[in-house]
Amino acid sequence: NISVRELKGGKCVTLIHKGSYDNLSESYKKVFAYVNEKELKTKLPTREVYLKGPGMIFKGNPNNYLTEIQIFIDE
């Protein structure tokens, strides 16, 4: 079974995290520091887009995983 849904878009601040999922919190700190510095108002939910991660068969190298963090903001 496949389900399809449309996600609402909008203006966002993004950051590409390279590395293990265990270190995502460091990238979140960086992106939220930027948001706070610019005094932007955020909207929920935040999103993570997994650009490169573990494969179906091989885990791969976690140091090369790529995750896009998206923090939506009020325009």
N, C-alpha and C positions, 0 to 999 in steps of 0.2 A: 504494500500500500504506500502511496505517495500522497503527502498533503502539501498544498501550496497555500502560502499566505503572503500578503503584501505588508511590508514594514514601512511605517511612516518615515520619511526622510527629513532632512533639515540641515541647517548650518551646524558644523561641528568642528571641534579641535581634535586632530588626530596625531598619533605618534606610532611609529613602527618599532616594536620591541624585537630585538634579535637576541635569542637565547632561550634558556629553559623556562618552562612555565613557572617553575619555583621562584623565579626572579621577577615575575610580572609586577609585583608590588612596587619595585624600584621605579619602573616606568610609569606606573600610576602616580607615584609621588611627583615625578617630573611634570607630567601633563597637568596635574591639579595645581602645582606650584605656578605654572604658566597661567592657568585659568584665574587663579587668585590674584596674581600680579596684574593682570589685565582687567580685573574686577568684572569678569564675565559671570552671568547667571546660567547655571546648568539646568538641564532637563533630564529626567530619567526616561528610559533606562539607558545605561551605557552599553556599548557593544564591543565585542572582540571578534575580529575576523581572522581566522587562522589561515595565513597565506602559505606557510610551509611548516609541517609538523611530522609526527610519526607516520610512517606508511602503513599500509594494510598488513604487510608481512614483516618488514624490518623497522625497528624503532628509529633508526637514523641517529644523527648526532644532535642532541638537544641544544648544543651551542649554536646550531645553525637554524633553529626554528625561527619563523617570522610570524609575529602576531600584530595586527593593527588594532590599536585601542581607539575607540571613537567616543568622545564626550560631546553630547549635543548641547547647544547653547541657545538662549533666547536671542532673537535678532533685534 
